[in-house]
Structures are given as C-alpha cells and as structure tokens.
C-alpha cells in the first residue's frame, strides 16, 4: 500500500506539489481568519510599594504593605 503511494507520488510530482500548495494556502487562510481570544491572566495580583523607612523589612511588610494589599484585594476589578 505504502509502496503504491510512493510510486504514485514519484510519477505525479506536479499533482503532489499542487496538493501540498493547496494545503499550505488553506492553512495560511485559516490562520488569518481564525478569531482568537486573549488568554486571561490567572496569576495573583502583585502590588509593588516603594517606601523609604529605616526599619526592618518585616516591619515595613506588616505596617505598610499588608494594609495596602488587603484593602486592594477587596476592590472591584
């Protein structure tokens, strides 16, 4: 069966080329006309707070960053 397919392809190279070109053209047309949706970002919300304070990072986290982050988590959108 495979031998006959190879033999047919070898004898009719032009036909094989035309079928391949038609498949490539159909693929390009499909890619251009296929509507794609954006993938939603499912990662956690990140908040970056720059603060100048001469204390340890744990104190800054507890007294500055955590209240801001907890209040923003309840905000819509």
PQR file with spaces between the fields and no chain letter, atoms N, CA, C, O and H, PARSE charges and radii, in Angstrom:
ATOM       1  N    UNK     1       0.830   -1.196    0.000 -0.4000 1.5000
ATOM       2  CA   UNK     1       0.000    0.000    0.000 -0.0000 2.0000
ATOM       3  C    UNK     1       0.873    1.258    0.000  0.5500 1.7000
ATOM       4  O    UNK     1       0.686    2.162   -0.815 -0.5500 1.4000
ATOM       5  N    UNK     2       1.839    1.297    0.941 -0.4000 1.5000
ATOM       6  CA   UNK     2       2.724    2.461    1.013 -0.0000 2.0000
ATOM       7  C    UNK     2       3.609    2.530   -0.231  0.5500 1.7000
ATOM       8  O    UNK     2       3.917    3.615   -0.724 -0.5500 1.4000
ATOM       9  H    UNK     2       1.991    0.563    1.603  0.4000 1.0000
ATOM      10  N    UNK     3       4.010    1.371   -0.728 -0.4000 1.5000
ATOM      11  CA   UNK     3       4.825    1.345   -1.946 -0.0000 2.0000
ATOM      12  C    UNK     3       4.096    1.963   -3.122  0.5500 1.7000
ATOM      13  O    UNK     3       4.696    2.660   -3.940 -0.5500 1.4000
ATOM      14  H    UNK     3       3.759    0.489   -0.328  0.4000 1.0000
ATOM      15  N    UNK     4       2.775    1.700   -3.206 -0.4000 1.5000
ATOM      16  CA   UNK     4       1.999    2.282   -4.315 -0.0000 2.0000
ATOM      17  C    UNK     4       1.856    3.793   -4.168  0.5500 1.7000
ATOM      18  O    UNK     4       1.884    4.524   -5.158 -0.5500 1.4000
ATOM      19  H    UNK     4       2.288    1.134   -2.541  0.4000 1.0000
ATOM      20  N    UNK     5       1.701    4.263   -2.915 -0.4000 1.5000
ATOM      21  CA   UNK     5       1.586    5.710   -2.683 -0.0000 2.0000
ATOM      22  C    UNK     5       2.881    6.407   -3.079  0.5500 1.7000
ATOM      23  O    UNK     5       2.859    7.458   -3.720 -0.5500 1.4000
ATOM      24  H    UNK     5       1.679    3.670   -2.111  0.4000 1.0000
ATOM      25  N    UNK     6       4.010    5.816   -2.693 -0.4000 1.5000
ATOM      26  CA   UNK     6       5.305    6.402   -3.043 -0.0000 2.0000
ATOM      27  C    UNK     6       5.514    6.378   -4.555  0.5500 1.7000
ATOM      28  O    UNK     6       6.017    7.338   -5.138 -0.5500 1.4000
ATOM      29  H    UNK     6       4.027    4.962   -2.172  0.4000 1.0000
ATOM      30  N    UNK     7       5.130    5.291   -5.168 -0.4000 1.5000
ATOM      31  CA   UNK     7       5.256    5.179   -6.615 -0.0000 2.0000
ATOM      32  C    UNK     7       4.387    6.209   -7.332  0.5500 1.7000
ATOM      33  O    UNK     7       4.836    6.851   -8.281 -0.5500 1.4000
ATOM      34  H    UNK     7       4.721    4.511   -4.695  0.4000 1.0000
ATOM      35  N    UNK     8       3.140    6.367   -6.877 -0.4000 1.5000
ATOM      36  CA   UNK     8       2.231    7.353   -7.457 -0.0000 2.0000
ATOM      37  C    UNK     8       2.789    8.763   -7.279  0.5500 1.7000
ATOM      38  O    UNK     8       2.740    9.578   -8.200 -0.5500 1.4000
ATOM      39  H    UNK     8       2.774    5.845   -6.106  0.4000 1.0000
ATOM      40  N    UNK     9       3.329    9.050   -6.070 -0.4000 1.5000
ATOM      41  CA   UNK     9       3.876   10.380   -5.792 -0.0000 2.0000
ATOM      42  C    UNK     9       5.095   10.660   -6.664  0.5500 1.7000
ATOM      43  O    UNK     9       5.301   11.788   -7.111 -0.5500 1.4000
ATOM      44  H    UNK     9       3.369    8.388   -5.322  0.4000 1.0000
ATOM      45  N    UNK    10       5.887    9.645   -6.900 -0.4000 1.5000
ATOM      46  CA   UNK    10       7.082    9.833   -7.735 -0.0000 2.0000
ATOM      47  C    UNK    10       6.707   10.088   -9.193  0.5500 1.7000
ATOM      48  O    UNK    10       7.361   10.872   -9.881 -0.5500 1.4000
ATOM      49  H    UNK    10       5.720    8.728   -6.537  0.4000 1.0000
ATOM      50  N    UNK    11       5.652    9.424   -9.660 -0.4000 1.5000
ATOM      51  CA   UNK    11       5.241    9.609  -11.060 -0.0000 2.0000
ATOM      52  C    UNK    11       4.522   10.931  -11.287  0.5500 1.7000
ATOM      53  O    UNK    11       4.661   11.543  -12.346 -0.5500 1.4000
ATOM      54  H    UNK    11       5.120    8.788   -9.101  0.4000 1.0000
ATOM      55  N    UNK    12       3.752   11.373  -10.294 -0.4000 1.5000
ATOM      56  CA   UNK    12       2.914   12.574  -10.445 -0.0000 2.0000
ATOM      57  C    UNK    12       3.393   13.661   -9.474  0.5500 1.7000
ATOM      58  O    UNK    12       2.664   14.080   -8.574 -0.5500 1.4000
ATOM      59  H    UNK    12       3.639   10.876   -9.434  0.4000 1.0000
ATOM      60  N    UNK    13       4.618   14.097   -9.680 -0.4000 1.5000
ATOM      61  CA   UNK    13       5.196   15.097   -8.789 -0.0000 2.0000
ATOM      62  C    UNK    13       4.435   16.418   -8.822  0.5500 1.7000
ATOM      63  O    UNK    13       4.271   17.065   -7.788 -0.5500 1.4000
ATOM      64  H    UNK    13       5.210   13.757  -10.411  0.4000 1.0000
ATOM      65  N    UNK    14       3.980   16.816   -9.982 -0.4000 1.5000
ATOM      66  CA   UNK    14       3.238   18.078  -10.113 -0.0000 2.0000
ATOM      67  C    UNK    14       1.951   18.059   -9.314  0.5500 1.7000
ATOM      68  O    UNK    14       1.602   19.049   -8.672 -0.5500 1.4000
ATOM      69  H    UNK    14       4.114   16.291  -10.823  0.4000 1.0000
ATOM      70  N    UNK    15       1.242   16.941   -9.346 -0.4000 1.5000
ATOM      71  CA   UNK    15       0.000   16.825   -8.589 -0.0000 2.0000
ATOM      72  C    UNK    15       0.267   16.880   -7.087  0.5500 1.7000
ATOM      73  O    UNK    15      -0.472   17.520   -6.339 -0.5500 1.4000
ATOM      74  H    UNK    15       1.526   16.136   -9.867  0.4000 1.0000
ATOM      75  N    UNK    16       1.323   16.207   -6.658 -0.4000 1.5000
ATOM      76  CA   UNK    16       1.687   16.240   -5.233 -0.0000 2.0000
ATOM      77  C    UNK    16       2.053   17.667   -4.823  0.5500 1.7000
ATOM      78  O    UNK    16       1.678   18.114   -3.739 -0.5500 1.4000
ATOM      79  H    UNK    16       1.924   15.687   -7.266  0.4000 1.0000
ATOM      80  N    UNK    17       2.777   18.378   -5.676 -0.4000 1.5000
ATOM      81  CA   UNK    17       3.127   19.764   -5.382 -0.0000 2.0000
ATOM      82  C    UNK    17       1.878   20.634   -5.278  0.5500 1.7000
ATOM      83  O    UNK    17       1.772   21.457   -4.368 -0.5500 1.4000
ATOM      84  H    UNK    17       3.082   18.015   -6.557  0.4000 1.0000
ATOM      85  N    UNK    18       0.925   20.460   -6.206 -0.4000 1.5000
ATOM      86  CA   UNK    18      -0.308   21.262   -6.166 -0.0000 2.0000
ATOM      87  C    UNK    18      -1.130   20.977   -4.914  0.5500 1.7000
ATOM      88  O    UNK    18      -1.668   21.901   -4.304 -0.5500 1.4000
ATOM      89  H    UNK    18       1.011   19.792   -6.945  0.4000 1.0000
ATOM      90  N    UNK    19      -1.234   19.707   -4.524 -0.4000 1.5000
ATOM      91  CA   UNK    19      -1.989   19.364   -3.317 -0.0000 2.0000
ATOM      92  C    UNK    19      -1.312   19.955   -2.079  0.5500 1.7000
ATOM      93  O    UNK    19      -1.983   20.463   -1.181 -0.5500 1.4000
ATOM      94  H    UNK    19      -0.797   18.956   -5.019  0.4000 1.0000
ATOM      95  N    UNK    20       0.028   19.884   -2.037 -0.4000 1.5000
ATOM      96  CA   UNK    20       0.770   20.463   -0.915 -0.0000 2.0000
ATOM      97  C    UNK    20       0.596   21.977   -0.866  0.5500 1.7000
ATOM      98  O    UNK    20       0.390   22.544    0.208 -0.5500 1.4000
ATOM      99  H    UNK    20       0.573   19.472   -2.766  0.4000 1.0000
ATOM     100  N    UNK    21       0.677   22.635   -2.021 -0.4000 1.5000
ATOM     101  CA   UNK    21       0.495   24.084   -2.072 -0.0000 2.0000
ATOM     102  C    UNK    21      -0.915   24.471   -1.652  0.5500 1.7000
ATOM     103  O    UNK    21      -1.096   25.483   -0.976 -0.5500 1.4000
ATOM     104  H    UNK    21       0.844   22.175   -2.893  0.4000 1.0000
ATOM     105  N    UNK    22      -1.918   23.686   -2.038 -0.4000 1.5000
ATOM     106  CA   UNK    22      -3.293   23.970   -1.632 -0.0000 2.0000
ATOM     107  C    UNK    22      -3.455   23.804   -0.118  0.5500 1.7000
ATOM     108  O    UNK    22      -4.150   24.594    0.521 -0.5500 1.4000
ATOM     109  H    UNK    22      -1.771   22.864   -2.587  0.4000 1.0000
ATOM     110  N    UNK    23      -2.818   22.782    0.456 -0.4000 1.5000
ATOM     111  CA   UNK    23      -2.896   22.586    1.906 -0.0000 2.0000
ATOM     112  C    UNK    23      -2.227   23.731    2.655  0.5500 1.7000
ATOM     113  O    UNK    23      -2.742   24.183    3.678 -0.5500 1.4000
ATOM     114  H    UNK    23      -2.254   22.140   -0.063  0.4000 1.0000
ATOM     115  N    UNK    24      -1.084   24.208    2.157 -0.4000 1.5000
ATOM     116  CA   UNK    24      -0.398   25.338    2.781 -0.0000 2.0000
ATOM     117  C    UNK    24      -1.254   26.599    2.673  0.5500 1.7000
ATOM     118  O    UNK    24      -1.378   27.351    3.640 -0.5500 1.4000
ATOM     119  H    UNK    24      -0.667   23.841    1.326  0.4000 1.0000
ATOM     120  N    UNK    25      -1.842   26.832    1.502 -0.4000 1.5000
ATOM     121  CA   UNK    25      -2.700   28.012    1.314 -0.0000 2.0000
ATOM     122  C    UNK    25      -3.914   27.948    2.237  0.5500 1.7000
ATOM     123  O    UNK    25      -4.307   28.964    2.810 -0.5500 1.4000
ATOM     124  H    UNK    25      -1.741   26.222    0.716  0.4000 1.0000
ATOM     125  N    UNK    26      -4.511   26.763    2.387 -0.4000 1.5000
ATOM     126  CA   UNK    26      -5.653   26.624    3.289 -0.0000 2.0000
ATOM     127  C    UNK    26      -5.239   26.881    4.733  0.5500 1.7000
ATOM     128  O    UNK    26      -6.005   27.473    5.494 -0.5500 1.4000
ATOM     129  H    UNK    26      -4.191   25.938    1.921  0.4000 1.0000
ATOM     130  N    UNK    27      -4.043   26.447    5.126 -0.4000 1.5000
ATOM     131  CA   UNK    27      -3.557   26.699    6.481 -0.0000 2.0000
ATOM     132  C    UNK    27      -3.303   28.166    6.739  0.5500 1.7000
ATOM     133  O    UNK    27      -3.637   28.679    7.806 -0.5500 1.4000
ATOM     134  H    UNK    27      -3.421   25.966    4.508  0.4000 1.0000
ATOM     135  N    UNK    28      -2.711   28.849    5.767 -0.4000 1.5000
ATOM     136  CA   UNK    28      -2.456   30.286    5.918 -0.0000 2.0000
ATOM     137  C    UNK    28      -3.774   31.044    5.985  0.5500 1.7000
ATOM     138  O    UNK    28      -3.932   31.943    6.812 -0.5500 1.4000
ATOM     139  H    UNK    28      -2.439   28.432    4.899  0.4000 1.0000
ATOM     140  N    UNK    29      -4.719   30.690    5.124 -0.4000 1.5000
ATOM     141  CA   UNK    29      -6.025   31.348    5.157 -0.0000 2.0000
ATOM     142  C    UNK    29      -6.717   31.124    6.499  0.5500 1.7000
ATOM     143  O    UNK    29      -7.321   32.045    7.049 -0.5500 1.4000
ATOM     144  H    UNK    29      -4.591   29.960    4.453  0.4000 1.0000
ATOM     145  N    UNK    30      -6.629   29.897    7.030 -0.4000 1.5000
ATOM     146  CA   UNK    30      -7.254   29.591    8.317 -0.0000 2.0000
ATOM     147  C    UNK    30      -6.641   30.420    9.439  0.5500 1.7000
ATOM     148  O    UNK    30      -7.354   30.936   10.299 -0.5500 1.4000
ATOM     149  H    UNK    30      -6.139   29.149    6.584  0.4000 1.0000
ATOM     150  N    UNK    31      -5.314   30.545    9.427 -0.4000 1.5000
ATOM     151  CA   UNK    31      -4.665   31.311   10.490 -0.0000 2.0000
ATOM     152  C    UNK    31      -5.044   32.779   10.439  0.5500 1.7000
ATOM     153  O    UNK    31      -5.181   33.424   11.478 -0.5500 1.4000
ATOM     154  H    UNK    31      -4.735   30.125    8.728  0.4000 1.0000
ATOM     155  N    UNK    32      -5.212   33.308    9.240 -0.4000 1.5000
ATOM     156  CA   UNK    32      -5.560   34.728    9.128 -0.0000 2.0000
ATOM     157  C    UNK    32      -7.019   35.018    9.475  0.5500 1.7000
ATOM     158  O    UNK    32      -7.329   36.127    9.913 -0.5500 1.4000
ATOM     159  H    UNK    32      -5.101   32.784    8.396  0.4000 1.0000
ATOM     160  N    UNK    33      -7.907   34.070    9.296 -0.4000 1.5000
ATOM     161  CA   UNK    33      -9.325   34.320    9.506 -0.0000 2.0000
ATOM     162  C    UNK    33      -9.880   33.689   10.787  0.5500 1.7000
ATOM     163  O    UNK    33     -11.086   33.752   11.026 -0.5500 1.4000
ATOM     164  H    UNK    33      -7.655   33.169    8.941  0.4000 1.0000
ATOM     165  N    UNK    34      -9.040   33.095   11.594 -0.4000 1.5000
ATOM     166  CA   UNK    34      -9.483   32.459   12.828 -0.0000 2.0000
ATOM     167  C    UNK    34      -9.495   33.490   13.950  0.5500 1.7000
ATOM     168  O    UNK    34      -8.451   34.055   14.278 -0.5500 1.4000
ATOM     169  H    UNK    34      -8.061   33.043   11.400  0.4000 1.0000
ATOM     170  N    UNK    35     -10.664   33.746   14.546 -0.4000 1.5000
ATOM     171  CA   UNK    35     -10.694   34.711   15.648 -0.0000 2.0000
ATOM     172  C    UNK    35     -10.082   34.084   16.905  0.5500 1.7000
ATOM     173  O    UNK    35     -10.434   32.969   17.291 -0.5500 1.4000
ATOM     174  H    UNK    35     -11.512   33.288   14.280  0.4000 1.0000
ATOM     175  N    UNK    36      -9.173   34.811   17.525 -0.4000 1.5000
ATOM     176  CA   UNK    36      -8.519   34.321   18.729 -0.0000 2.0000
ATOM     177  C    UNK    36      -8.909   35.196   19.914  0.5500 1.7000
ATOM     178  O    UNK    36      -9.002   36.417   19.792 -0.5500 1.4000
ATOM     179  H    UNK    36      -8.887   35.716   17.212  0.4000 1.0000
ATOM     180  N    UNK    37      -9.133   34.572   21.039 -0.4000 1.5000
ATOM     181  CA   UNK    37      -9.407   35.303   22.269 -0.0000 2.0000
ATOM     182  C    UNK    37      -8.127   35.399   23.074  0.5500 1.7000
ATOM     183  O    UNK    37      -7.248   34.543   22.968 -0.5500 1.4000
ATOM     184  H    UNK    37      -9.057   33.580   21.138  0.4000 1.0000
ATOM     185  N    UNK    38      -8.027   36.434   23.870 -0.4000 1.5000
ATOM     186  CA   UNK    38      -6.857   36.584   24.726 -0.0000 2.0000
ATOM     187  C    UNK    38      -6.959   35.612   25.891  0.5500 1.7000
ATOM     188  O    UNK    38      -8.044   35.353   26.411 -0.5500 1.4000
ATOM     189  H    UNK    38      -8.740   37.129   23.956  0.4000 1.0000
ATOM     190  N    UNK    39      -5.832   35.090   26.284 -0.4000 1.5000
ATOM     191  CA   UNK    39      -5.791   34.197   27.437 -0.0000 2.0000
ATOM     192  C    UNK    39      -5.794   35.045   28.697  0.5500 1.7000
ATOM     193  O    UNK    39      -4.976   35.955   28.825 -0.5500 1.4000
ATOM     194  H    UNK    39      -4.950   35.301   25.862  0.4000 1.0000
ATOM     195  N    UNK    40      -6.699   34.766   29.631 -0.4000 1.5000
ATOM     196  CA   UNK    40      -6.759   35.592   30.841 -0.0000 2.0000
ATOM     197  C    UNK    40      -5.545   35.354   31.739  0.5500 1.7000
ATOM     198  O    UNK    40      -4.988   34.257   31.771 -0.5500 1.4000
ATOM     199  H    UNK    40      -7.364   34.026   29.527  0.4000 1.0000
ATOM     200  N    UNK    41      -5.156   36.369   32.446 -0.4000 1.5000
ATOM     201  CA   UNK    41      -4.049   36.268   33.389 -0.0000 2.0000
ATOM     202  C    UNK    41      -4.594   35.765   34.715  0.5500 1.7000
ATOM     203  O    UNK    41      -5.324   36.482   35.398 -0.5500 1.4000
ATOM     204  H    UNK    41      -5.609   37.260   32.419  0.4000 1.0000
ATOM     205  N    UNK    42      -4.250   34.548   35.081 -0.4000 1.5000
ATOM     206  CA   UNK    42      -4.777   33.926   36.290 -0.0000 2.0000
ATOM     207  C    UNK    42      -3.818   34.033   37.466  0.5500 1.7000
ATOM     208  O    UNK    42      -4.067   33.444   38.518 -0.5500 1.4000
ATOM     209  H    UNK    42      -3.658   33.965   34.525  0.4000 1.0000
ATOM     210  N    UNK    43      -2.747   34.760   37.310 -0.4000 1.5000
ATOM     211  CA   UNK    43      -1.783   34.874   38.395 -0.0000 2.0000
ATOM     212  C    UNK    43      -2.302   35.824   39.471  0.5500 1.7000
ATOM     213  O    UNK    43      -3.231   36.599   39.242 -0.5500 1.4000
ATOM     214  H    UNK    43      -2.544   35.238   36.456  0.4000 1.0000
ATOM     215  N    UNK    44      -1.692   35.748   40.632 -0.4000 1.5000
ATOM     216  CA   UNK    44      -2.077   36.625   41.731 -0.0000 2.0000
ATOM     217  C    UNK    44      -1.743   38.070   41.396  0.5500 1.7000
ATOM     218  O    UNK    44      -0.801   38.353   40.655 -0.5500 1.4000
ATOM     219  H    UNK    44      -0.937   35.118   40.818  0.4000 1.0000
ATOM     220  N    UNK    45      -2.534   38.974   41.955 -0.4000 1.5000
ATOM     221  CA   UNK    45      -2.291   40.393   41.759 -0.0000 2.0000
ATOM     222  C    UNK    45      -1.039   40.794   42.521  0.5500 1.7000
ATOM     223  O    UNK    45      -0.873   40.437   43.687 -0.5500 1.4000
ATOM     224  H    UNK    45      -3.299   38.744   42.556  0.4000 1.0000
ATOM     225  N    UNK    46      -0.177   41.522   41.873 -0.4000 1.5000
ATOM     226  CA   UNK    46       1.059   41.949   42.524 -0.0000 2.0000
ATOM     227  C    UNK    46       1.013   43.445   42.771  0.5500 1.7000
ATOM     228  O    UNK    46       0.611   44.221   41.904 -0.5500 1.4000
ATOM     229  H    UNK    46      -0.312   41.812   40.925  0.4000 1.0000
ATOM     230  N    UNK    47       1.427   43.833   43.954 -0.4000 1.5000
ATOM     231  CA   UNK    47       1.489   45.238   44.326 -0.0000 2.0000
ATOM     232  C    UNK    47       2.917   45.536   44.732  0.5500 1.7000
ATOM     233  O    UNK    47       3.485   44.851   45.583 -0.5500 1.4000
ATOM     234  H    UNK    47       1.753   43.203   44.659  0.4000 1.0000
ATOM     235  N    UNK    48       3.493   46.552   44.128 -0.4000 1.5000
ATOM     236  CA   UNK    48       4.851   46.961   44.481 -0.0000 2.0000
ATOM     237  C    UNK    48       4.757   48.311   45.169  0.5500 1.7000
ATOM     238  O    UNK    48       4.253   49.278   44.598 -0.5500 1.4000
ATOM     239  H    UNK    48       3.032   47.109   43.436  0.4000 1.0000
ATOM     240  N    UNK    49       5.247   48.370   46.402 -0.4000 1.5000
ATOM     241  CA   UNK    49       5.217   49.598   47.189 -0.0000 2.0000
ATOM     242  C    UNK    49       6.659   50.000   47.467  0.5500 1.7000
ATOM     243  O    UNK    49       7.421   49.239   48.063 -0.5500 1.4000
ATOM     244  H    UNK    49       5.657   47.584   46.866  0.4000 1.0000
ATOM     245  N    UNK    50       7.024   51.193   47.034 -0.4000 1.5000
ATOM     246  CA   UNK    50       8.348   51.732   47.323 -0.0000 2.0000
ATOM     247  C    UNK    50       8.209   52.660   48.525  0.5500 1.7000
ATOM     248  O    UNK    50       7.452   53.630   48.486 -0.5500 1.4000
ATOM     249  H    UNK    50       6.405   51.811   46.549  0.4000 1.0000
ATOM     250  N    UNK    51       8.938   52.360   49.584 -0.4000 1.5000
ATOM     251  CA   UNK    51       8.873   53.213   50.764 -0.0000 2.0000
ATOM     252  C    UNK    51      10.275   53.370   51.338  0.5500 1.7000
ATOM     253  O    UNK    51      11.077   52.436   51.334 -0.5500 1.4000
ATOM     254  H    UNK    51       9.554   51.572   49.616  0.4000 1.0000
ATOM     255  N    UNK    52      10.543   54.556   51.824 -0.4000 1.5000
ATOM     256  CA   UNK    52      11.840   54.823   52.449 -0.0000 2.0000
ATOM     257  C    UNK    52      11.596   54.884   53.945  0.5500 1.7000
ATOM     258  O    UNK    52      10.977   55.809   54.471 -0.5500 1.4000
ATOM     259  H    UNK    52       9.891   55.314   51.827  0.4000 1.0000
ATOM     260  N    UNK    53      12.107   53.864   54.602 -0.4000 1.5000
ATOM     261  CA   UNK    53      11.909   53.788   56.037 -0.0000 2.0000
ATOM     262  C    UNK    53      13.093   53.049   56.613  0.5500 1.7000
ATOM     263  O    UNK    53      13.530   52.046   56.049 -0.5500 1.4000
ATOM     264  H    UNK    53      12.610   53.113   54.175  0.4000 1.0000
ATOM     265  N    UNK    54      13.608   53.514   57.701 -0.4000 1.5000
ATOM     266  CA   UNK    54      14.820   52.921   58.267 -0.0000 2.0000
ATOM     267  C    UNK    54      14.500   51.818   59.267  0.5500 1.7000
ATOM     268  O    UNK    54      15.053   51.792   60.366 -0.5500 1.4000
ATOM     269  H    UNK    54      13.253   54.329   58.159  0.4000 1.0000
ATOM     270  N    UNK    55      13.627   50.929   58.895 -0.4000 1.5000
ATOM     271  CA   UNK    55      13.275   49.812   59.778 -0.0000 2.0000
ATOM     272  C    UNK    55      13.471   48.506   59.019  0.5500 1.7000
ATOM     273  O    UNK    55      13.846   48.513   57.847 -0.5500 1.4000
ATOM     274  H    UNK    55      13.177   50.950   58.002  0.4000 1.0000
ATOM     275  N    UNK    56      13.223   47.410   59.675 -0.4000 1.5000
ATOM     276  CA   UNK    56      13.421   46.108   59.038 -0.0000 2.0000
ATOM     277  C    UNK    56      12.336   45.846   57.997  0.5500 1.7000
ATOM     278  O    UNK    56      11.256   46.432   58.071 -0.5500 1.4000
ATOM     279  H    UNK    56      12.919   47.404   60.628  0.4000 1.0000
ATOM     280  N    UNK    57      12.607   44.981   57.038 -0.4000 1.5000
ATOM     281  CA   UNK    57      11.601   44.662   56.020 -0.0000 2.0000
ATOM     282  C    UNK    57      10.328   44.029   56.603  0.5500 1.7000
ATOM     283  O    UNK    57       9.242   44.210   56.054 -0.5500 1.4000
ATOM     284  H    UNK    57      13.484   44.505   56.977  0.4000 1.0000
ATOM     285  N    UNK    58      10.457   43.303   57.692 -0.4000 1.5000
ATOM     286  CA   UNK    58       9.260   42.708   58.314 -0.0000 2.0000
ATOM     287  C    UNK    58       8.322   43.768   58.853  0.5500 1.7000
ATOM     288  O    UNK    58       7.104   43.637   58.733 -0.5500 1.4000
ATOM     289  H    UNK    58      11.339   43.156   58.138  0.4000 1.0000
ATOM     290  N    UNK    59       8.869   44.812   59.442 -0.4000 1.5000
ATOM     291  CA   UNK    59       8.041   45.901   59.974 -0.0000 2.0000
ATOM     292  C    UNK    59       7.365   46.643   58.828  0.5500 1.7000
ATOM     293  O    UNK    59       6.190   46.994   58.924 -0.5500 1.4000
ATOM     294  H    UNK    59       9.858   44.918   59.540  0.4000 1.0000
ATOM     295  N    UNK    60       8.095   46.881   57.753 -0.4000 1.5000
ATOM     296  CA   UNK    60       7.505   47.546   56.583 -0.0000 2.0000
ATOM     297  C    UNK    60       6.390   46.693   55.998  0.5500 1.7000
ATOM     298  O    UNK    60       5.339   47.208   55.618 -0.5500 1.4000
ATOM     299  H    UNK    60       9.050   46.596   57.676  0.4000 1.0000
ATOM     300  N    UNK    61       6.623   45.383   55.926 -0.4000 1.5000
ATOM     301  CA   UNK    61       5.592   44.472   55.409 -0.0000 2.0000
ATOM     302  C    UNK    61       4.336   44.528   56.260  0.5500 1.7000
ATOM     303  O    UNK    61       3.224   44.576   55.732 -0.5500 1.4000
ATOM     304  H    UNK    61       7.477   44.964   56.235  0.4000 1.0000
ATOM     305  N    UNK    62       4.510   44.523   57.577 -0.4000 1.5000
ATOM     306  CA   UNK    62       3.356   44.494   58.484 -0.0000 2.0000
ATOM     307  C    UNK    62       2.627   45.830   58.553  0.5500 1.7000
ATOM     308  O    UNK    62       1.399   45.855   58.643 -0.5500 1.4000
ATOM     309  H    UNK    62       5.413   44.485   58.006  0.4000 1.0000
ATOM     310  N    UNK    63       3.359   46.936   58.513 -0.4000 1.5000
ATOM     311  CA   UNK    63       2.734   48.235   58.752 -0.0000 2.0000
ATOM     312  C    UNK    63       2.435   49.030   57.484  0.5500 1.7000
ATOM     313  O    UNK    63       1.610   49.943   57.520 -0.5500 1.4000
ATOM     314  H    UNK    63       4.356   46.915   58.440  0.4000 1.0000
ATOM     315  N    UNK    64       3.085   48.706   56.363 -0.4000 1.5000
ATOM     316  CA   UNK    64       2.861   49.482   55.139 -0.0000 2.0000
ATOM     317  C    UNK    64       2.225   48.617   54.051  0.5500 1.7000
ATOM     318  O    UNK    64       1.136   48.919   53.564 -0.5500 1.4000
ATOM     319  H    UNK    64       3.755   47.964   56.334  0.4000 1.0000
ATOM     320  N    UNK    65       2.908   47.554   53.681 -0.4000 1.5000
ATOM     321  CA   UNK    65       2.491   46.778   52.526 -0.0000 2.0000
ATOM     322  C    UNK    65       1.218   45.986   52.780  0.5500 1.7000
ATOM     323  O    UNK    65       0.313   46.004   51.946 -0.5500 1.4000
ATOM     324  H    UNK    65       3.793   47.308   54.077  0.4000 1.0000
ATOM     325  N    UNK    66       1.126   45.297   53.902 -0.4000 1.5000
ATOM     326  CA   UNK    66      -0.029   44.429   54.166 -0.0000 2.0000
ATOM     327  C    UNK    66      -1.352   45.200   54.202  0.5500 1.7000
ATOM     328  O    UNK    66      -2.319   44.735   53.599 -0.5500 1.4000
ATOM     329  H    UNK    66       1.862   45.283   54.579  0.4000 1.0000
ATOM     330  N    UNK    67      -1.450   46.361   54.880 -0.4000 1.5000
ATOM     331  CA   UNK    67      -2.733   47.093   54.843 -0.0000 2.0000
ATOM     332  C    UNK    67      -3.135   47.543   53.434  0.5500 1.7000
ATOM     333  O    UNK    67      -4.315   47.521   53.084 -0.5500 1.4000
ATOM     334  H    UNK    67      -0.665   46.739   55.370  0.4000 1.0000
ATOM     335  N    UNK    68      -2.155   47.948   52.634 -0.4000 1.5000
ATOM     336  CA   UNK    68      -2.468   48.379   51.262 -0.0000 2.0000
ATOM     337  C    UNK    68      -2.954   47.191   50.436  0.5500 1.7000
ATOM     338  O    UNK    68      -3.953   47.296   49.724 -0.5500 1.4000
ATOM     339  H    UNK    68      -1.196   47.966   52.918  0.4000 1.0000
ATOM     340  N    UNK    69      -2.254   46.065   50.528 -0.4000 1.5000
ATOM     341  CA   UNK    69      -2.614   44.882   49.749 -0.0000 2.0000
ATOM     342  C    UNK    69      -3.980   44.359   50.180  0.5500 1.7000
ATOM     343  O    UNK    69      -4.792   43.995   49.329 -0.5500 1.4000
ATOM     344  H    UNK    69      -1.442   45.979   51.106  0.4000 1.0000
ATOM     345  N    UNK    70      -4.249   44.313   51.482 -0.4000 1.5000
ATOM     346  CA   UNK    70      -5.547   43.791   51.947 -0.0000 2.0000
ATOM     347  C    UNK    70      -6.692   44.697   51.535  0.5500 1.7000
ATOM     348  O    UNK    70      -7.789   44.204   51.268 -0.5500 1.4000
ATOM     349  H    UNK    70      -3.590   44.608   52.174  0.4000 1.0000
ATOM     350  N    UNK    71      -6.477   46.004   51.473 -0.4000 1.5000
ATOM     351  CA   UNK    71      -7.547   46.888   51.031 -0.0000 2.0000
ATOM     352  C    UNK    71      -7.759   46.801   49.517  0.5500 1.7000
ATOM     353  O    UNK    71      -8.884   46.961   49.043 -0.5500 1.4000
ATOM     354  H    UNK    71      -5.586   46.404   51.689  0.4000 1.0000
ATOM     355  N    UNK    72      -6.680   46.549   48.748 -0.4000 1.5000
ATOM     356  CA   UNK    72      -6.826   46.437   47.299 -0.0000 2.0000
ATOM     357  C    UNK    72      -7.458   45.107   46.885  0.5500 1.7000
ATOM     358  O    UNK    72      -8.085   45.026   45.828 -0.5500 1.4000
ATOM     359  H    UNK    72      -5.766   46.419   49.133  0.4000 1.0000
ATOM     360  N    UNK    73      -7.301   44.073   47.699 -0.4000 1.5000
ATOM     361  CA   UNK    73      -7.908   42.783   47.359 -0.0000 2.0000
ATOM     362  C    UNK    73      -9.428   42.852   47.378  0.5500 1.7000
ATOM     363  O    UNK    73     -10.088   42.080   46.683 -0.5500 1.4000
ATOM     364  H    UNK    73      -6.792   44.139   48.557  0.4000 1.0000
ATOM     365  N    UNK    74      -9.992   43.765   48.161 -0.4000 1.5000
ATOM     366  CA   UNK    74     -11.440   43.896   48.217 -0.0000 2.0000
ATOM     367  C    UNK    74     -11.990   44.841   47.157  0.5500 1.7000
ATOM     368  O    UNK    74     -13.206   44.966   47.014 -0.5500 1.4000
ATOM     369  H    UNK    74      -9.456   44.392   48.726  0.4000 1.0000
ATOM     370  N    UNK    75     -11.109   45.510   46.411 -0.4000 1.5000
ATOM     371  CA   UNK    75     -11.558   46.475   45.398 -0.0000 2.0000
ATOM     372  C    UNK    75     -12.084   45.726   44.170  0.5500 1.7000
ATOM     373  O    UNK    75     -11.503   44.717   43.769 -0.5500 1.4000
ATOM     374  H    UNK    75     -10.121   45.409   46.527  0.4000 1.0000
ATOM     375  N    UNK    76     -13.173   46.207   43.575 -0.4000 1.5000
ATOM     376  CA   UNK    76     -13.685   45.561   42.358 -0.0000 2.0000
ATOM     377  C    UNK    76     -12.771   45.837   41.174  0.5500 1.7000
ATOM     378  O    UNK    76     -12.203   46.922   41.050 -0.5500 1.4000
ATOM     379  H    UNK    76     -13.645   47.026   43.901  0.4000 1.0000
ATOM     380  N    UNK    77     -12.637   44.834   40.301 -0.4000 1.5000
ATOM     381  CA   UNK    77     -11.839   44.905   39.074 -0.0000 2.0000
ATOM     382  C    UNK    77     -10.398   45.286   39.360  0.5500 1.7000
ATOM     383  O    UNK    77      -9.591   45.390   38.436 -0.5500 1.4000
ATOM     384  H    UNK    77     -13.099   43.952   40.401  0.4000 1.0000
